[in-house]
Amino acid sequence: MKRLLIFIFFIQSLNLFAQSYFLPDTIFVKKVEACIDSIYDYNFDYVDDVYAELNRKYPHHPFPDLFYSTNLYWKYFPITPGSSTELIYLEKLNSAIDKAEQLLEKNEDKAESIFFHLMSRLLIMQYYADNSLSSKVITHLGPAYKMVTKGFELTKDLSDFNFSTGVYNYYREYYPKVHPAYKPFAYFFPNGDAQLGLRQLEYNWRHGTFLHYESLFFLVYINLYFEEDYRKAYRYIKQLEKDFPNNLLYISYNVQTLLLLKKYNKVDDLITKLENNPHENDFFKTTAKLYRGIISEKKDKDFVKAEKYYIQALNQFEKYGDFANSYSSVAYFGLSRIYNTTDKKVARKYQKRALELAVYPHINFN
């Protein structure tokens, strides 16, 4: 549920950058595109073969490592400290940064090199932010901002750099308010314009070439967690789910939005998809338990079953550490409501814990 200052979901842009910038072999381009689409659709069967071929053809370019990092991100979502995938994920992203910097030394204003440098560094920053490692995020802020400002200057060369401009404009204003740890560092960066940022994201969704889906996801995220406009978030997430019906993260966001809108009758099939998914870990199955708890409590008024679901979800979220704090807070809010009529002391205890863990306290499903 947390996202960093300028985090970007960028799979589709990888497709188009592969085609537009450095892959002259059109047959191989189609192979890469098909593989990336399959990753987005949670099919990872062809990744190793394509990665090996990318490495063989382009050993000094950042794209192969960024491509493989993307595969790891979706296949093992969420990647957390101490997990079996953490080291290789960060290794590939750092390798991509190193290769992009080498390209920049030869031509520092080259849009392609700036793009891959920015994407790789932002994914590292996102990883640290999602796992509450803010001190490690801070070391990347300066270099990332340098790449973002270069993106400001390259909007004529690549219109989708307007996306990073829009996200910067919005998050520069709102993110430090929600995450006070970043407030002292925000003063080192120019002010943004939140409303302009929203207009830029909306424009890029409708007119962008590479990052229109990323703009759409950010509009979902911003409207859920900052603007608290759930109806607008639902409109955006429905479009994403239509385009990517097997993306478990999008399904989860769709369920969340429907529950916030109290459209309880529309979520059963979506939760079932989360429960039956073949993902590498049980994260989405655990979120399904959380959502079943909300349905049991709010729709069915079966508080015994709801409590059972909430406690099961809390126990299973523990393995994901700080990454799952926002999800765990929702379960504690639910337990607090259940006990509010029978044991005020226990209810207050759960409420306190919910507020300690909550990043966005209004996401409580009251």
SULFENWO-V708733 format. One record per pair of residues at least 12 apart in sequence whose ideal C-beta (glycine too) atoms are under 10 Angstrom apart, sorted by the first residue. I is the first residue (numbers start at 1). J is the second residue. Records with the same first field share a line. If there is no record, write none. Layout:
# SULFENWO-V708733
I->J, J
This chain:
# SULFENWO-V708733
1->130, 221, 224, 225, 252, 253, 256, 323, 324, 325, 326, 327, 329, 330, 358, 359, 360, 363
2->126, 129, 130, 131, 132, 178, 179, 221, 225, 322, 323, 325, 326, 359, 360
3->126, 129, 130, 167, 171, 175, 217, 218, 221, 222, 225, 359
4->122, 123, 124, 125, 126, 127, 128, 129, 130, 134, 137, 140, 141, 144, 171, 175, 179, 182
5->122, 125, 126, 129, 137, 140, 141, 144, 145, 148, 167, 168, 171, 172, 174, 175, 176, 179, 182, 185, 186, 189
6->118, 121, 122, 125, 126, 141, 144, 145, 147, 148, 151, 163, 164, 165, 166, 167, 168, 170, 171, 172, 175, 218
7->122, 123, 125, 126, 127, 129, 130, 167, 171, 214, 217, 218, 221
8->118, 119, 122, 123, 126, 163, 164, 167, 211, 214, 215, 217, 218
9->40, 70, 73, 123, 126, 211, 213, 214, 215, 216, 217, 218, 221, 240, 247, 249, 250
10->66, 70, 115, 118, 119, 122, 123, 160, 163, 210, 211, 213, 214
11->36, 37, 39, 40, 67, 70, 73, 74, 213, 214, 244, 247
12->33, 36, 37, 40, 208, 209, 210, 211, 212, 213, 214, 243, 244
13->115, 119, 158, 160, 163, 208, 209, 210, 211, 212, 213, 214
14->32, 33, 36, 39, 63, 66, 67, 70, 115, 116, 119, 210
15->29, 32, 33, 34, 35, 36, 37, 40, 210
16->33, 160, 209, 210, 211
17->63, 66, 111, 112, 115, 116, 119, 158, 160, 210
18->30, 32, 33, 36, 54, 58, 63, 67
19->32, 33
20->112, 158, 209, 210
21->61, 63, 110, 111, 112, 113, 115, 116, 158
22->57, 58, 61, 63, 103, 112, 116
23->54, 57, 58, 61, 63
24->57
25->53, 57
28->50, 53, 54, 57
31->46, 49, 50, 53, 54
32->46, 50, 51, 53, 54, 63, 64, 67
34->46, 50
35->47, 48, 49, 50, 51, 53, 54, 67, 71
36->50, 67, 70, 71
37->244
38->50, 71
39->67, 70, 71, 72, 73, 74, 75
40->70, 74, 213, 243, 244, 246, 247, 250
41->74, 244, 245, 246, 247
42->74, 75, 77, 244, 246, 247, 248, 249, 277, 278, 279, 280
43->75, 246, 278
44->71, 72, 74, 75, 76, 280
46->71
47->67, 68, 70, 71, 72, 74, 75
48->68, 71
50->64, 67, 68, 71
51->64, 65, 67, 68, 71, 92
52->64, 68
54->67, 68
55->67, 68
58->99
59->99
60->99, 102, 103
61->96, 99, 100, 102, 103, 112, 113, 116
62->92, 93, 95, 96, 97, 98, 99, 100, 101, 102, 103, 112, 113, 115, 116, 117, 119, 120
63->96, 99, 100, 112, 115, 116, 119
64->92, 95, 96, 99
65->91, 92, 93, 94, 95, 96, 97, 98, 99, 100, 116, 120
66->92, 93, 95, 96, 97, 99, 100, 115, 116, 117, 119, 120, 123
67->92, 96
68->88, 89, 91, 92, 93, 95, 96
69->88, 89, 90, 91, 92, 93, 94, 95, 96, 119, 120, 123, 124, 127
70->92, 93, 119, 123
71->89, 92
72->85, 86, 88, 89, 90, 92, 93
73->85, 89, 93, 123, 126, 127
74->247, 248, 249, 279, 280
75->279, 280, 281
76->88, 89, 279, 280, 281, 283
77->248, 249, 279, 280, 281, 283, 284, 323
78->127, 130, 131, 249, 281, 283, 284, 320, 321, 323, 324
79->127, 130, 131, 320, 323
80->127, 130, 131, 281, 283, 319, 320, 321, 322, 323, 324
81->127, 128, 131, 132, 133, 321, 322, 323
82->131, 319, 321
83->131, 281, 319, 320, 321, 323
84->280
85->280, 281
86->127, 131
89->123, 124, 127
90->123, 124, 127, 128
92->120, 123
93->119, 120, 121, 122, 123, 124, 125, 127
94->120, 121, 124
95->120
96->116, 117, 119, 120, 121, 123, 124
97->116, 117, 118, 119, 120, 121, 123, 124, 140, 143
98->117, 120
99->113, 116, 117, 120
100->112, 113, 114, 115, 116, 117, 118, 119, 120, 121, 147
101->113, 116, 117, 120, 143
103->116, 117
104->116, 117, 147, 150
108->150
109->150, 153, 154, 157
110->150, 154, 157
111->150, 151, 153, 154, 157, 158, 161
112->157, 158
113->147, 150
114->146, 147, 148, 149, 150, 151, 153, 154, 157, 158, 161
115->147, 150, 151, 154, 158, 160, 161, 164, 210
116->147
117->143, 144, 146, 147, 150
118->143, 144, 145, 146, 147, 148, 150, 151, 161, 164
119->147, 164
120->144, 147
121->140, 141, 143, 144, 146, 147, 148
122->140, 144, 147, 148, 164, 167
124->136, 137, 139, 140, 144
125->137, 138, 139, 140, 141, 143, 144
127->323
128->140
129->175, 179, 181, 182
130->321, 322, 323, 324, 325, 326
131->320, 321, 322, 323, 325
132->181, 321, 322, 323, 325, 359
133->322
134->179, 181, 182, 185
135->181
137->179, 181, 182, 185
138->181, 182, 184, 185
141->182, 185, 186, 188, 189
142->185, 188, 189
144->164
145->168, 172, 188, 189, 190
147->164
148->161, 164, 165, 167, 168, 189
149->164, 165, 168, 189, 190
150->164
151->163, 164, 165, 168
152->164, 165, 168
158->209, 210, 211
159->203, 204, 207, 208, 209, 210, 211
160->204, 207, 208, 209, 210, 211, 212, 214, 215
161->204, 208, 210, 211
162->200, 201, 203, 204, 207, 208, 211, 215
163->200, 201, 203, 204, 205, 208, 210, 211, 212, 214, 215, 218
164->200, 204, 211, 214
165->192, 196, 197, 200, 201, 204
166->192, 193, 196, 197, 198, 199, 200, 201, 202, 203, 204, 205, 208, 211, 215, 218, 219
167->192, 197, 200, 201, 204, 211, 214, 215, 218, 222
168->189, 190, 192, 193, 197, 200
169->190, 191, 192, 193, 194, 195, 196, 197, 198, 199, 200, 201
170->192, 193, 194, 195, 196, 197, 198, 199, 200, 201, 218, 219, 222, 226, 227
171->186, 192, 194, 197, 218, 222, 226
172->186, 189, 190, 191, 192, 193, 194, 197
173->186, 191, 192, 193, 194, 195, 196, 197, 226
174->192, 194, 197, 222, 225, 226, 227
175->192, 226
176->189
177->226
178->225, 226, 359, 360
179->359
194->222, 226, 227
197->218, 222
198->218, 219, 222, 223, 226, 227
200->215
201->214, 215, 216, 217, 218, 219, 222, 236
202->215, 216, 219, 236
203->215
204->216, 218, 219
205->217, 218, 219, 236, 239
213->239, 240, 243, 244
215->236
216->236, 237, 239, 240, 243
217->236, 237, 240, 249, 250, 253
218->236
219->232, 233, 235, 236, 237, 239, 240
220->232, 233, 234, 235, 236, 237, 238, 239, 240, 250, 253, 254, 256, 257
221->233, 236, 237, 253
222->236
223->235, 236, 237, 257
224->236, 237, 253, 256, 257, 260, 360, 362, 363
225->326, 359, 360, 362, 363
226->360, 362
228->260, 360, 362, 363
230->256, 257, 258, 259, 260, 261, 262, 263, 363
231->257, 260, 261
232->257
233->253, 254, 256, 257, 260, 261
234->253, 254, 256, 257, 258, 260, 261, 263, 266
235->257
236->253, 257
237->250, 251, 252, 253, 254, 255, 256, 257, 258
238->250, 254, 257, 258
240->253, 254
241->253, 254, 270
245->273
246->273, 277
248->273, 274, 277, 278, 279, 283, 284, 285, 287, 288
249->283, 284, 287
251->269, 270, 271, 273, 274, 277, 284, 287, 288
252->270, 271, 273, 274, 283, 284, 287, 288, 290, 291, 327
254->266, 267, 270, 273
255->267, 268, 269, 270, 271, 273, 274, 287, 288, 290, 291, 294, 295
256->287, 290, 291, 294, 327, 330, 363, 365
258->270, 271, 291
259->271, 290, 291, 294, 295, 298, 299, 330, 363, 365
260->294, 362, 363, 364, 365, 366
262->298, 299, 365
264->294, 295, 298, 299, 300
265->295, 299
267->291, 292, 294, 295, 299
268->291, 292, 295, 299
270->288, 291
271->287, 288, 289, 290, 291, 292, 294, 295
272->288
273->288
274->286, 287, 288, 289, 290, 291, 292
275->287, 288, 289, 291, 292
276->288
281->319, 320
282->316, 319, 320
283->316, 317, 319, 320, 323, 324, 327
285->313, 316
286->312, 313, 314, 315, 316, 317, 318, 319, 320, 324, 327, 328, 331
287->313, 316, 317, 324, 327, 330
288->309, 313
289->308, 309, 310, 311, 312, 313, 314, 315, 316, 317, 331
290->309, 310, 312, 313, 314, 316, 317, 324, 327, 328, 330, 331, 334, 365
291->309, 313, 330, 365
292->305, 306, 308, 309, 310, 312, 313
293->305, 306, 307, 308, 309, 310, 311, 312, 313, 314, 330, 331, 334, 335, 338, 365
294->306, 309, 310, 330, 331, 333, 334, 365
295->309
296->308, 309, 310, 334, 338
297->309, 310, 334, 335, 337, 338, 365
298->334, 337, 365, 366
303->334, 335, 337, 338, 339, 341, 342
304->338
306->331, 334, 335, 337, 338
307->331, 334, 335, 338, 339
309->331, 334
310->328, 330, 331, 332, 333, 334, 335, 337, 338, 350
311->331, 335
312->331
313->327, 328, 330, 331, 334
314->327, 328, 330, 331, 332, 334, 335, 353
315->331
316->328
317->330, 331, 357
322->357
324->357
325->356, 357, 358, 359
326->357, 358, 359, 360, 361, 363
327->357, 363
328->353, 354, 356, 357, 358
329->353, 354, 355, 356, 357, 358, 359, 360, 361, 363, 364
330->354, 357, 358, 363, 364, 365
331->350, 353, 354, 357
332->349, 350, 351, 352, 353, 354, 355, 356, 357, 358, 364
333->350, 351, 353, 354, 355, 357, 358, 361, 363, 364, 365, 366
334->350, 354, 364, 365, 366
335->347, 349, 350, 351, 353, 354
336->348, 349, 350, 351, 352, 353, 354, 355, 364, 366
337->350, 351, 354, 364, 365, 366
338->350
339->351
351->364
